[in-house]
Amino acid sequence: MTEYTSWNVDRWLQHLESVHSAAIDMGLERVSEVAARLNCLRPAGLVILVAGTNGKGTTSALLSSLLGVQGMRVGMYNSPHIIKYNERVSVNGVDISDADLCRSFELVEQARGDTPLTYFEFGTLAALAWFKTQNLDACVLEIGLGGRLDAVNIVEADLSIVTSIGLDHEAWLGNDPEVIAYEKCSIARPGSYLICGQPNPPKRGRETVDAIGGKWLGRGEDFDVNKVVVADETRLDIRFKPMPDEDTVFNWQLPLGHIPADNIATAVQAMAALGHLMPENEVADAVRRLRVPGRLQQWQCETAEGKTLRVTLDVAHNEQAAAYLAGRVDHADGVLLGMLSDKPIEDVVKALPQAGQWAFATLDGPRGLSAKGLAERALAVNAGLSEAPQFESVEAALNHVIDTASEGEHWLVAGSFVTVEYALKTIYQQQKAGTHSWKSI
């Protein structure tokens, strides 16, 4: 019996945080070396890489769903998680068990020897090693940060996707869109398609794919999407190439869904490029059904006093995501905001719906930002927020909203995966205790 046999997931996660002195150490040499020992560079027969500033999670979820509907056994790796680490690793929508996760962590620990791995590198190898044992038909792997030097980029991939190219993680990727395009589009593979969902992307994106020897499929060139109104219903008009190397073009009308239209169009073009295109009505059904935690996730609360309000949770934490959220929400009476200190707070505040009420919440942790610090930065771009209350936790802020909101009000809770995590934990606790009645809508 090894010392690791008794370790649970929490103990392993503590270990992952201690193996390397830095949270992020860009480069593939160390992680590739350990992956070769684990023989996990080809975790499935079909491997898809998904990078991008925004939209990685929703695009990955839709691809996994569309492949799964065809009877395929599909693994998905994404980050970060919202409630439990296990959410990062799943097969056909079922998260990895604690026992399997611990066994995979132990495999990586044994294989790495004295090679230092970051938290993300260790977790990525554990996911790939487990996928290798699961007899998968396909694997959809989300890039964590950037692309070129991200640990996920070690795999042998058949198709690459860059959902969007914007500013985020500027401390690591810089603030030059051309450089960011290079980093993200470097996940292309010789002879394989890279699908770019960013309209009018920086020039260096395509140049990078061409230099690698990949085949470019670009939004606005090879495929596109627009909203149309049909019989008083807003739908998506998607134009794409069913055979990417030919000139034939299909036009499909799909439901608006609960994920960004750009990501739906990108996923449809990806399925065509893979040779796994489904009938239009089956894709429409999948789009209609798909819900991704933390993305436009709507809840209705009926308080103990009988008052009803609506809460929408969204992990939007950069300008692009906040602007999308504002475009999808018809009306918001209030915004509960909690953000990490290294995010573009001023840009997010300007892009979010300009509701009449705001509340700021402190996020704990090394990158967390106090409600006071958040308010100070928000005031720099919106002086009207000077009276917005500040709270020491998301739970306290959400309880304030529940207690003070008028009947029928709609509040957004946004700014970070961490913000959504604590809001969901509060909702689940209140459900369990019967404090208030919550239901997903």
PyMOL commands that set and color helices and strands:
alter all, ss='L'
color gray80, all
select helices_A, chain A and resi 9-18+29-38+56-69+85-88+98-112+119-132+151-154+170-173+177-185+203-212+261-274+280-289+319-328+345-351+371-379+383-385+394-404+417-433
alter helices_A, ss='H'
color red, helices_A
select strands_A, chain A and resi 46-51+74-77+89-91+94-95+138-142+159-162+193-196+215-218+224-230+233-240+250-255+297-302+308-313+334-337+357-361+390-391+410-414+437-440
alter strands_A, ss='S'
color yellow, strands_A
deselect
rebuild
show_as cartoon
